[in-house]
Amino acid sequence: MTAASLAPLTTVGVGGPARRCLEATSEAGIIDAVRAADEAGEQLLIIGGGSNLVISDEGWPGTVLRLASTGYSIEHSADDGGSGTVLLRAEAGQPWDELVELSVRHGWSGLEALSGIPGLTGATPVQNVGAYGADVSHTIVSVRTWDRHEGTVKTFGNADLGFGYRDSVLKRSTVNGSPRYVVLSVQFRLERDRLSAPVRYAELARSLGVEAGQRAGAADVRREVLRLRASKGMVLDAADRDTFSTGSFFTNPIVDPAKADALPADAPRWPAGAQVKLSAAWLIDRAGFGKGFGLAGTANGAVDGFAVAGGRASLSTKHTLAITNRGNAAAADILAIARTVRDGVEAAFGIRLHPEPLLIGCAL
């Protein structure tokens, strides 16, 4: 079928038309659609929940394949009096937060801190999705993929995926939204326990009334994560324009210690091997870009926020890391806000921010 616009398929709500849009509801359907597009020499864009995409206003000149293969299975469950582990396999098109919710409901620990993240399960290993001190790399056992170069199914173990901060081999082999490896399903190892994994994030630990590194009820962790995310506009809500975004638009920069030392003493920082991870939100705010920058009446020095994108796009009024569609934004408007913020942070601190979402047919 022909898509009038790709915008409704993304959480930020921008993107022009595709030449053709298909949907696959099974692993075999995904493989058949990908193989047919490749044999026809068509450009192929894979879309799941569309939560990590900014698609150009020109759209996509080839085929868009939507993943709609849902479901999960238990492949191994150690039954030793309630302890042990569960091997949980989920199809690529399984909505992520539904999977997290059912894991908590069944007493399987490990995914609870990743509650409320939009999108589908198949996207999580690509980006090494994470939040509140947890990454999916902590629980992923393997990822089953279709290798478009070799024309065969290939399974990656955790160690083969080259996980990094919001990064993986799957992401590094993706060009302009077109992956070499199309995720078919993901296998997780979860603990049979109604207590959470250790709570690593200070804000979450405080809200739960525990010390960082301690455990809490997994259901309590899920509840608090959903509350914290909602307070920052990071849980999708059709009535709240602050949630029409890709989530965090910029990754937290990882820099040399000398560059981190040059920042004010109150700049948040965390060890990252031999380097230091900084807070992109802190840098944005301290560079003069407050919540809502881009709306009428906002400014950064001589820069009129409203003039950047005509009020059609802005930083979230709840969180400076999200760039939001205020109702009728184009991709160019989202990118204009992002470019202004990126350049302003670099001018203020000498640190260049990099986008977290995939930019399809466009660039900062």
C-alpha positions as CSV (number, residue, x, y, z in Angstrom):
1,M,0.0,0.0,0.0
2,T,1.1,3.6,-0.5
3,A,1.6,5.7,2.6
4,A,0.2,9.2,2.5
5,S,2.6,10.2,5.3
6,L,5.0,8.5,7.7
7,A,4.4,11.1,10.4
8,P,1.6,9.0,12.1
9,L,4.0,6.1,12.4
10,T,6.4,8.1,14.6
11,T,6.0,9.4,18.1
12,V,7.3,12.9,17.2
13,G,4.8,13.0,14.4
14,V,6.9,14.2,11.4
15,G,7.9,12.7,8.1
16,G,6.9,12.8,4.5
17,P,5.4,10.0,2.3
18,A,6.8,6.6,1.5
19,R,6.6,5.1,-2.0
20,R,5.3,1.9,-0.4
21,C,4.4,0.7,3.1
22,L,4.1,-2.9,4.2
23,E,3.4,-4.7,7.5
24,A,4.7,-8.0,8.6
25,T,3.0,-10.0,11.4
26,S,5.4,-12.9,11.7
27,E,9.1,-13.8,11.5
28,A,8.5,-15.5,8.1
29,G,6.6,-12.4,6.9
30,I,9.4,-10.1,7.9
31,I,12.0,-12.2,6.1
32,D,9.9,-12.5,3.0
33,A,9.2,-8.8,2.8
34,V,12.9,-7.9,3.4
35,R,14.1,-10.4,0.9
36,A,11.6,-9.2,-1.8
37,A,12.6,-5.6,-1.3
38,D,16.3,-6.4,-1.5
39,E,15.9,-8.6,-4.6
40,A,14.0,-5.7,-6.3
41,G,16.8,-3.3,-5.4
42,E,14.4,-1.1,-3.3
43,Q,15.6,1.1,-0.5
44,L,14.2,-0.4,2.8
45,L,13.3,1.4,6.0
46,I,12.3,-0.7,9.0
47,I,9.8,0.9,11.4
48,G,8.7,-0.5,14.8
49,G,7.0,1.9,17.2
50,G,8.6,4.9,15.5
51,S,9.8,6.3,18.9
52,N,13.4,6.8,17.9
53,L,13.0,8.2,14.4
54,V,13.0,11.7,12.8
55,I,12.1,11.2,9.1
56,S,12.7,13.9,6.6
57,D,9.9,16.0,5.2
58,E,10.7,14.4,1.8
59,G,9.8,11.0,3.2
60,W,11.2,7.7,2.0
61,P,11.8,6.8,-1.7
62,G,11.5,3.1,-1.2
63,T,9.7,0.5,0.9
64,V,8.8,1.0,4.6
65,L,8.3,-2.2,6.5
66,R,6.3,-2.0,9.8
67,L,7.1,-4.8,12.3
68,A,3.9,-6.2,13.8
69,S,5.1,-9.6,14.9
70,T,3.8,-9.8,18.5
71,G,4.0,-12.4,21.3
72,Y,6.4,-14.0,23.7
73,S,7.4,-17.5,25.0
74,I,9.1,-18.9,28.0
75,E,12.0,-21.0,26.8
76,H,13.5,-22.1,30.1
77,S,12.3,-21.7,33.7
78,A,14.3,-23.1,36.6
79,D,11.8,-24.4,39.2
80,D,13.7,-24.7,42.4
81,G,11.3,-23.4,45.0
82,G,10.6,-20.0,43.4
83,S,14.2,-19.0,42.7
84,G,16.2,-19.3,39.5
85,T,15.9,-17.7,36.2
86,V,13.5,-17.4,33.3
87,L,14.5,-17.2,29.6
88,L,11.9,-15.0,27.9
89,R,11.9,-14.7,24.2
90,A,9.8,-11.8,22.6
91,E,9.0,-11.2,19.0
92,A,10.5,-8.0,17.4
93,G,7.0,-6.4,17.1
94,Q,6.0,-7.0,20.7
95,P,5.2,-3.6,22.3
96,W,8.0,-3.1,24.8
97,D,6.1,-1.7,27.8
98,E,3.6,-4.5,27.6
99,L,6.5,-7.0,27.9
100,V,7.9,-5.1,30.9
101,E,4.5,-5.0,32.6
102,L,3.9,-8.8,32.1
103,S,7.4,-9.6,33.4
104,V,6.7,-7.7,36.6
105,R,3.2,-9.2,36.9
106,H,4.7,-12.7,36.6
107,G,7.4,-12.0,39.2
108,W,10.3,-11.9,36.7
109,S,12.9,-9.3,37.7
110,G,15.2,-7.3,35.5
111,L,13.2,-5.1,33.2
112,E,11.2,-3.0,35.7
113,A,13.4,0.1,35.5
114,L,12.8,0.2,31.8
115,S,9.1,0.7,32.2
116,G,7.2,3.3,30.1
117,I,9.7,3.4,27.2
118,P,7.7,3.6,24.0
119,G,8.4,1.4,21.0
120,L,8.8,-2.3,20.2
121,T,11.1,-5.0,21.7
122,G,13.1,-5.4,18.5
123,A,14.4,-1.9,18.7
124,T,15.8,-2.3,22.3
125,P,19.0,-4.1,21.5
126,V,19.8,-1.9,18.5
127,Q,20.0,1.2,20.7
128,N,20.9,-0.6,23.9
129,V,17.9,1.1,25.3
130,G,18.3,2.2,28.9
131,A,16.9,4.4,31.7
132,Y,17.3,4.9,35.4
133,G,20.6,3.1,35.6
134,A,19.5,0.0,33.6
135,D,20.3,-1.0,30.0
136,V,18.7,-3.9,28.1
137,S,22.3,-5.3,27.7
138,H,22.1,-6.3,31.4
139,T,19.4,-8.9,30.6
140,I,19.7,-9.8,26.9
141,V,21.0,-13.3,26.2
142,S,20.7,-13.4,22.4
143,V,19.1,-11.6,19.4
144,R,17.8,-13.5,16.4
145,T,18.2,-11.5,13.2
146,W,17.9,-11.8,9.4
147,D,21.3,-11.0,7.8
148,R,20.5,-9.2,4.6
149,H,24.1,-9.4,3.2
150,E,24.3,-13.2,3.7
151,G,20.6,-14.0,3.2
152,T,20.4,-16.1,6.3
153,V,19.2,-16.1,9.9
154,K,22.0,-15.1,12.3
155,T,21.8,-15.2,16.1
156,F,24.0,-12.9,18.2
157,G,24.9,-13.7,21.7
158,N,25.3,-10.9,24.2
159,A,29.0,-10.7,23.8
160,D,28.7,-10.6,20.0
161,L,26.5,-7.5,20.1
162,G,29.3,-5.0,21.1
163,F,27.0,-3.1,23.4
164,G,28.0,0.4,24.4
165,Y,26.2,3.5,25.6
166,R,23.1,3.6,23.4
167,D,25.0,1.6,20.9
168,S,25.5,-1.9,19.5
169,V,26.8,-3.8,16.5
170,L,23.2,-3.7,15.2
171,K,23.2,0.1,15.3
172,R,26.7,0.5,13.8
173,S,25.7,-1.6,10.8
174,T,22.6,0.4,10.1
175,V,22.8,3.1,7.4
176,N,20.1,5.8,7.1
177,G,17.6,3.6,8.9
178,S,18.3,0.6,6.8
179,P,19.9,-2.2,8.9
180,R,22.1,-5.0,7.7
181,Y,20.6,-7.2,10.5
182,V,16.8,-7.1,10.9
183,V,15.9,-8.1,14.4
184,L,13.4,-11.0,14.5
185,S,13.2,-11.8,18.2
186,V,15.1,-11.0,21.5
187,Q,15.8,-13.4,24.3
188,F,16.2,-12.1,27.9
189,R,17.3,-13.8,31.1
190,L,15.3,-12.6,34.1
191,E,15.4,-13.5,37.8
192,R,12.4,-15.3,39.3
193,D,12.0,-12.7,42.0
194,R,9.5,-10.0,42.9
195,L,12.3,-7.9,44.1
196,S,13.9,-5.6,41.5
197,A,17.4,-5.6,40.2
198,P,19.6,-3.3,42.3
199,V,18.4,0.3,41.9
200,R,21.4,2.1,40.5
201,Y,19.9,5.6,39.8
202,A,19.9,8.0,42.7
203,E,16.7,9.8,41.8
204,L,14.8,6.5,41.6
205,A,16.4,5.2,44.8
206,R,15.3,8.4,46.6
207,S,11.7,8.1,45.4
208,L,11.6,4.5,46.6
209,G,13.1,5.3,49.9
210,V,16.1,2.9,49.4
211,E,19.9,3.4,49.1
212,A,21.4,3.3,45.6
213,G,22.5,-0.3,45.0
214,Q,19.7,-1.8,47.1
215,R,16.6,-3.6,45.8
216,A,13.0,-2.8,46.1
217,G,9.7,-4.5,45.0
218,A,9.8,-4.7,41.2
219,A,6.2,-3.5,41.1
220,D,7.1,-0.5,43.2
221,V,10.0,0.3,40.8
222,R,7.8,0.1,37.8
223,R,5.2,2.4,39.5
224,E,7.9,5.0,40.4
225,V,9.6,4.9,37.0
226,L,6.2,5.5,35.3
227,R,5.5,8.3,37.6
228,L,8.9,9.9,37.1
229,R,8.8,9.5,33.3
230,A,5.3,11.0,33.2
231,S,6.4,14.0,35.2
232,K,9.0,14.6,32.5
233,G,6.7,14.1,29.6
234,M,8.3,10.8,28.7
235,V,5.2,8.6,28.7
236,L,3.0,8.9,25.6
237,D,-0.2,10.9,26.2
238,A,-2.3,12.1,23.3
239,A,-3.5,15.0,25.4
240,D,0.0,16.2,26.2
241,R,2.1,17.8,23.4
242,D,5.2,17.4,25.6
243,T,5.0,13.7,24.9
244,F,5.1,14.1,21.1
245,S,8.9,13.6,20.9
246,T,11.6,11.0,20.4
247,G,12.3,11.0,24.2
248,S,15.8,12.2,24.9
249,F,17.0,13.9,21.7
250,F,20.7,14.0,22.7
251,T,22.8,11.4,24.3
252,N,24.8,12.2,27.4
253,P,28.3,13.1,26.1
254,I,31.3,11.0,27.1
255,V,34.4,13.1,27.2
256,D,38.1,13.1,28.3
257,P,38.6,13.9,32.0
258,A,40.3,17.2,31.2
259,K,37.2,18.4,29.4
260,A,35.0,17.4,32.3
261,D,37.4,19.2,34.7
262,A,36.9,22.4,32.8
263,L,33.2,22.5,33.6
264,P,31.8,24.1,36.7
265,A,32.1,22.0,39.9
266,D,28.4,21.4,40.1
267,A,28.2,19.8,36.6
268,P,26.9,16.2,37.0
269,R,29.5,13.6,36.0
270,W,29.8,9.8,36.1
271,P,32.8,7.5,35.5
272,A,32.7,5.9,32.0
273,G,35.8,3.7,31.9
274,A,38.8,6.0,31.3
275,Q,36.4,8.8,30.3
276,V,33.6,10.8,32.0
277,K,29.9,10.9,31.2
278,L,28.2,14.2,31.5
279,S,24.6,15.3,31.7
280,A,23.2,16.6,28.4
281,A,20.2,18.1,30.2
282,W,22.5,20.1,32.5
283,L,24.6,21.4,29.6
284,I,21.5,22.4,27.7
285,D,20.0,24.2,30.7
286,R,23.3,25.9,31.7
287,A,23.9,27.0,28.1
288,G,20.7,29.1,28.4
289,F,18.1,26.8,26.9
290,G,15.3,26.5,29.4
291,K,12.3,24.3,29.3
292,G,9.9,25.3,26.5
293,F,12.6,27.0,24.5
294,G,11.1,27.6,21.1
295,L,7.7,28.7,22.3
296,A,6.5,32.4,22.3
297,G,8.3,34.4,24.9
298,T,11.4,32.2,25.2
299,A,14.9,33.3,24.4
300,N,18.5,32.5,24.9
301,G,20.3,35.9,25.0
302,A,19.7,37.5,21.7
303,V,18.2,34.3,20.2
304,D,14.4,34.5,20.0
305,G,13.2,31.0,20.7
306,F,9.9,31.4,18.8
307,A,11.8,32.6,15.7
308,V,13.7,29.3,15.5
309,A,10.7,27.2,14.4
310,G,7.7,29.5,14.6
311,G,6.5,27.9,17.8
312,R,5.8,24.7,15.9
313,A,8.6,22.8,17.8
314,S,10.2,23.4,21.1
315,L,12.1,21.9,24.0
316,S,9.6,20.1,26.3
317,T,8.1,22.3,29.0
318,K,8.9,19.5,31.4
319,H,12.4,18.3,30.3
320,T,15.1,20.0,28.3
321,L,16.3,16.8,26.7
322,A,13.1,16.3,24.7
323,I,12.3,18.2,21.5
324,T,8.6,18.3,20.9
325,N,6.1,18.7,18.1
326,R,3.7,21.4,19.3
327,G,1.0,20.3,16.8
328,N,2.0,21.0,13.2
329,A,5.8,20.8,13.2
330,A,7.7,19.5,10.2
331,A,11.0,17.6,10.5
332,A,12.8,20.8,9.6
333,D,11.3,22.5,12.7
334,I,12.5,19.7,15.0
335,L,15.9,19.9,13.5
336,A,16.1,23.7,13.7
337,I,15.5,23.5,17.5
338,A,18.1,20.7,17.8
339,R,20.7,22.5,15.7
340,T,20.2,25.7,17.8
341,V,20.6,23.8,21.0
342,R,23.6,21.8,19.8
343,D,25.4,24.8,18.6
344,G,24.6,26.8,21.7
345,V,26.0,24.1,24.0
346,E,29.1,23.8,21.9
347,A,29.7,27.6,22.0
348,A,29.2,27.7,25.8
349,F,31.2,24.6,26.8
350,G,33.1,23.3,23.8
351,I,31.2,20.0,23.9
352,R,29.2,18.9,20.9
353,L,26.0,17.0,21.6
354,H,25.0,14.1,19.3
355,P,21.4,13.0,18.5
356,E,20.0,9.8,20.0
357,P,17.2,9.2,17.5
358,L,18.0,8.0,13.9
359,L,17.8,10.8,11.4
360,I,16.3,9.4,8.2
361,G,17.0,11.4,5.1
362,C,18.1,14.4,7.1
363,A,20.9,15.6,9.3
364,L,21.7,18.3,11.9
